[in-house]
Amino acid sequence: MSPEQVTLQATDGPCTAYVVAPEGTGPWPGVIFYMDAFGIRPGLTQMATHVAEQGYVVLLPDLFYRYGAYGPLDPKEVMQGDFRAIVGPMMASTDSHKAAADTAAFIGYLDSRPDVARTKIGTVGFCMGGGMALAAAAFYPDRIGAAASFHGGRLATDLPTSPHLLLDKIKAELYIAIADKDQSYPPEMAERFEAALNAAGVRYKSEFYAGKLHGWMKPDMPVYDAEAAERGWNELFALYGRTLI
């Protein structure tokens, strides 16, 4: 099971993406995987492959296509230097609304594949991608059946692109996994986001992973925690199992 590289026509130009499908003919539900700030690299394709192994066709788009060529980056090396100087300009090239707009092309691609079932689509995002996965569920409420954010940051801010402003449009069931002492998602932001979830009447499960740091799900991060990651994967696959039908 090896990732296949494809090029999709997204909102502002060609977007490289990687697709991983289970062995066999399917059809299987589709999943869109929203990357973190370190961009496309072997660690992310490893994670996408893990999802595909559970019986999903997984699309991993390079959301930095507006920025241009980069990397691949090694998170452990980048974090030893000026992290913001390296990834800041890349992150500035996109946001949750841009990624959600790009998702029209991602859904179109999955719909074009004969091995993708005509069921609801799942989304999942990590760190930067957490808010994108949720925004996509709001932009395409009739197509996205489940959305998950793992250690997602900036989910409830004063910016007009803040994901919490879109929650009343979501029909999907959500899973929100929260890191301990996460500067990108402090307790006051978590309270604000959960209040917005409740006000919107969204079906969701929000869990606090005590003692785990921002990025614990990713195997190439220095804070990776295998036991907590297994817990997170189990929650994700349970979510998909009851909703992507």
Secondary structure, DSSP 8 states (H G I E B T S, - for coil): ---EEEEEEETTEEEEEEEE--SSS--B-EEEEE--TT-S-HHHHHHHHHHHTTT-EEEEE-TTTTT-------HHHHTTS-HHHHHHHHHTT--HHHHHHHHHHHHHHHHH-TTB-SS-EEEEEETHHHHHHHHHHHH-TTTEEEEEEES---SS-SSTT-GGGGGGG--SEEEEEEETT-TTS-HHHHHHHHHHHHHHT--EEEEEETT--TTTT-TTSTT--HHHHHHHHHHHHHHHHHH--
